[in-house]
Amino acid sequence: MRRSVVAGNWKMHGSSSMIEDLVKALADSVSADACDVIVSPSFPYLPLVQQLAAGTGIGLAGQNCSAHSQGAHTGEVAADMLRDIGCDWVILGHSERRQAGETDQEVAAKAVAARSAGLKPILCVGETLEQRQAGDAVAIVTGQLEALVADLADGDMIAYEPVWAIGTGETATPEQAQEMHGEIRAFLAERQPALAEATRLLYGGSVKADNASALFAEEDIDGGLVGGASLKADDFAAIVRAAS
């Protein structure tokens, strides 16, 4: 039985006071007993969240990491650094980074670095609206996975995030989301049969309190990678309850 998980990607939002209020509210309203709960603030606020969330069961994720362990890489953050300040997870290959030019091979290299540091990657894949309309959605997603699957490890998660449903208010129907999650699970069964059933697959396209239950009821959707709704304690708590 795969344990459900809800991960909140806070993207480039927040201030010290806003995040302090948010984490305190989450600590009062979110239970990590029945599912894994993870939050991912911007790099400067990771230590603050780690301190405020101590003892709550809420896990901590970085939003990205470098493929390099150290060196002359101004502006980069190493996986070892994330681990050192309390992260257990790291989001890699998010569509916003792919749209800025990040390649499948770069995502794969970062995943290797993350695992070496003791982090568990949340590996993001997904297609654009144009790719879906052209009938290429499955080929695009499995192509992105092809670069990642050889080194897939126990504990890794895959987040399917249709690009056309991120920050747009649009969302895949539960049936559309399950169809792609089923394709991902089948792809893993071919390439990594020992991990296919255990690997948790998250849906990451405008997950909200009012659609979370229907999405999470699908067979191969094990939780969500939540954007805007994770910045609102009541909404995020409702999504966690739906996953629980």
C-alpha positions as CSV (number, residue, x, y, z in Angstrom):
1,M,0.0,0.0,0.0
2,R,1.5,3.3,-1.1
3,R,1.4,6.0,1.5
4,S,-0.2,9.2,0.3
5,V,1.8,12.4,0.1
6,V,1.0,16.1,-0.3
7,A,3.8,18.4,-1.2
8,G,3.4,22.2,-1.2
9,N,5.6,24.1,-3.6
10,W,5.7,27.7,-2.4
11,K,7.7,28.8,-5.4
12,M,9.1,32.4,-5.1
13,H,6.6,33.6,-2.6
14,G,6.8,34.8,1.0
15,S,8.6,36.8,3.6
16,S,9.8,35.9,7.1
17,S,6.6,37.1,8.8
18,M,4.3,35.6,6.2
19,I,6.0,32.2,6.4
20,E,6.1,32.2,10.1
21,D,2.3,32.8,10.2
22,L,1.8,30.1,7.5
23,V,3.9,27.4,9.2
24,K,2.3,28.0,12.6
25,A,-1.2,27.8,11.0
26,L,-0.2,24.6,9.2
27,A,1.1,23.1,12.4
28,D,-2.3,23.7,14.0
29,S,-4.4,22.4,11.2
30,V,-2.4,19.7,9.3
31,S,-1.8,16.2,10.5
32,A,1.1,14.2,9.0
33,D,-0.1,11.0,10.7
34,A,-2.0,9.5,7.8
35,C,0.0,10.9,4.9
36,D,3.4,12.5,4.2
37,V,3.2,16.3,4.3
38,I,6.1,18.3,2.7
39,V,6.6,22.0,2.1
40,S,9.1,23.6,-0.2
41,P,9.9,27.3,0.5
42,S,12.5,29.4,-1.3
43,F,16.1,28.7,-0.3
44,P,16.4,31.7,2.2
45,Y,13.5,30.5,4.3
46,L,14.4,26.8,4.6
47,P,16.1,27.2,8.0
48,L,13.2,29.2,9.3
49,V,10.7,26.6,8.2
50,Q,12.8,23.8,9.5
51,Q,12.9,25.5,12.9
52,L,9.1,26.3,13.0
53,A,8.1,22.8,11.7
54,A,10.2,20.8,14.2
55,G,8.2,18.1,15.8
56,T,5.2,18.6,13.5
57,G,6.0,15.8,11.1
58,I,6.0,18.2,8.2
59,G,8.9,17.4,5.9
60,L,11.1,19.9,4.1
61,A,12.1,20.0,0.4
62,G,14.3,22.2,-1.7
63,Q,12.9,23.6,-4.9
64,N,16.0,22.7,-6.9
65,C,19.7,21.7,-6.5
66,S,22.9,21.7,-8.5
67,A,24.3,18.7,-10.2
68,H,27.7,19.8,-8.6
69,S,28.7,19.0,-5.1
70,Q,30.8,22.2,-4.6
71,G,32.9,24.6,-6.5
72,A,32.8,27.9,-8.5
73,H,29.1,27.8,-9.3
74,T,27.8,31.2,-8.2
75,G,24.1,31.2,-7.4
76,E,23.8,27.4,-7.2
77,V,22.9,25.3,-4.1
78,A,24.4,21.9,-3.6
79,A,22.3,18.9,-2.6
80,D,24.6,18.4,0.4
81,M,23.8,21.9,1.6
82,L,20.0,21.2,1.4
83,R,20.6,18.0,3.4
84,D,22.7,19.8,5.9
85,I,19.9,22.3,6.8
86,G,17.3,19.6,7.2
87,C,15.8,18.8,3.8
88,D,14.7,15.3,3.0
89,W,13.4,16.0,-0.4
90,V,14.1,18.1,-3.5
91,I,11.9,19.1,-6.4
92,L,13.6,18.5,-9.7
93,G,12.6,19.2,-13.3
94,H,9.7,21.5,-12.5
95,S,8.0,22.7,-15.7
96,E,8.9,26.3,-14.9
97,R,12.6,25.4,-14.9
98,R,12.2,23.2,-18.0
99,Q,10.6,26.2,-19.7
100,A,13.7,28.3,-18.8
101,G,15.9,25.8,-20.6
102,E,16.6,22.9,-18.2
103,T,17.1,19.7,-20.1
104,D,16.2,16.1,-19.3
105,Q,19.9,15.3,-19.0
106,E,20.4,18.1,-16.5
107,V,17.5,16.9,-14.4
108,A,18.9,13.4,-14.4
109,A,22.3,14.7,-13.3
110,K,20.7,16.7,-10.5
111,A,18.8,13.6,-9.4
112,V,22.0,11.6,-9.1
113,A,23.6,14.4,-7.0
114,A,20.5,14.5,-4.8
115,R,20.5,10.8,-4.1
116,S,24.2,10.9,-3.3
117,A,23.5,13.6,-0.7
118,G,20.7,11.5,0.9
119,L,17.9,13.5,-0.6
120,K,14.8,11.9,-2.2
121,P,13.9,13.6,-5.5
122,I,10.5,14.6,-6.6
123,L,10.9,14.3,-10.4
124,C,8.5,16.4,-12.4
125,V,7.3,15.6,-15.9
126,G,4.5,17.0,-18.1
127,E,3.4,18.2,-21.5
128,T,2.3,21.6,-22.9
129,L,-1.2,22.2,-24.2
130,E,0.2,22.2,-27.8
131,Q,1.8,18.8,-27.2
132,R,-1.4,17.4,-25.8
133,Q,-3.6,18.8,-28.6
134,A,-1.1,17.2,-31.1
135,G,-1.6,13.8,-29.5
136,D,1.9,13.7,-28.2
137,A,1.3,13.9,-24.4
138,V,2.3,10.3,-23.6
139,A,5.3,10.4,-25.8
140,I,6.5,13.7,-24.2
141,V,6.1,12.4,-20.7
142,T,7.7,9.0,-21.3
143,G,10.5,10.7,-23.2
144,Q,11.2,12.9,-20.1
145,L,11.1,9.8,-17.9
146,E,13.5,7.9,-20.2
147,A,16.3,10.2,-19.1
148,L,15.4,9.6,-15.4
149,V,14.3,6.0,-15.1
150,A,17.7,4.2,-15.3
151,D,18.8,5.7,-12.0
152,L,15.4,5.7,-10.3
153,A,15.7,4.6,-6.7
154,D,13.4,3.5,-3.9
155,G,11.9,6.5,-2.3
156,D,11.9,8.7,-5.5
157,M,8.6,10.2,-6.5
158,I,7.3,11.3,-9.9
159,A,5.0,14.3,-10.2
160,Y,2.9,14.6,-13.4
161,E,2.2,18.3,-13.9
162,P,0.5,19.1,-17.2
163,V,2.0,22.5,-18.1
164,W,-1.4,23.7,-19.3
165,A,-2.9,23.3,-15.9
166,I,-0.3,25.1,-13.8
167,G,-1.3,28.5,-12.5
168,T,-4.1,28.7,-15.1
169,G,-7.0,27.6,-13.0
170,E,-7.4,24.7,-15.4
171,T,-7.0,21.2,-14.2
172,A,-6.9,17.8,-15.8
173,T,-10.1,15.8,-15.0
174,P,-9.5,12.9,-12.6
175,E,-9.9,10.6,-15.6
176,Q,-7.3,12.5,-17.7
177,A,-4.9,12.6,-14.7
178,Q,-5.4,8.9,-14.0
179,E,-4.9,8.0,-17.7
180,M,-1.4,9.6,-17.7
181,H,-0.5,8.2,-14.3
182,G,-1.5,4.8,-15.6
183,E,0.8,5.3,-18.5
184,I,3.6,6.3,-16.2
185,R,3.1,3.3,-14.0
186,A,3.1,1.0,-17.1
187,F,6.3,2.7,-18.4
188,L,8.0,2.0,-15.0
189,A,6.8,-1.6,-15.1
190,E,8.7,-2.0,-18.3
191,R,11.9,-0.2,-17.3
192,Q,12.0,-0.6,-13.5
193,P,9.6,-3.5,-12.6
194,A,11.0,-3.8,-9.0
195,L,10.0,-0.2,-8.3
196,A,6.9,0.3,-10.4
197,E,4.3,-0.5,-7.9
198,A,6.0,1.2,-4.9
199,T,6.9,4.5,-6.6
200,R,4.5,7.2,-5.6
201,L,3.0,9.3,-8.4
202,L,1.8,12.8,-7.7
203,Y,-0.6,15.0,-9.7
204,G,0.6,18.6,-9.9
205,G,-1.8,20.8,-11.9
206,S,-3.9,23.3,-10.0
207,V,-4.8,20.9,-7.1
208,K,-7.3,22.6,-4.9
209,A,-9.5,21.8,-1.9
210,D,-12.5,21.2,-4.1
211,N,-10.9,18.8,-6.6
212,A,-8.4,17.0,-4.4
213,S,-10.7,14.2,-3.2
214,A,-11.7,13.2,-6.8
215,L,-8.1,13.3,-8.0
216,F,-6.7,11.3,-5.1
217,A,-9.5,8.6,-5.4
218,E,-7.9,7.4,-8.7
219,E,-5.9,4.2,-8.5
220,D,-2.5,5.5,-9.6
221,I,-2.6,9.0,-8.0
222,D,-0.9,8.9,-4.7
223,G,-1.1,12.5,-3.8
224,G,-0.4,16.0,-5.1
225,L,2.3,18.6,-5.7
226,V,0.4,21.7,-4.8
227,G,1.2,25.2,-5.9
228,G,-1.0,28.2,-5.0
229,A,-3.3,26.4,-2.6
230,S,-0.3,25.4,-0.4
231,L,0.1,29.1,0.5
232,K,-3.3,29.1,2.2
233,A,-3.3,27.1,5.4
234,D,-7.0,26.2,5.3
235,D,-6.9,25.1,1.7
236,F,-3.7,23.1,2.2
237,A,-5.1,21.4,5.3
238,A,-8.2,20.4,3.3
239,I,-6.0,18.8,0.6
240,V,-4.1,16.9,3.2
241,R,-7.3,15.6,4.7
242,A,-8.4,14.5,1.2
243,A,-5.2,12.5,0.8
244,S,-5.5,11.0,4.2
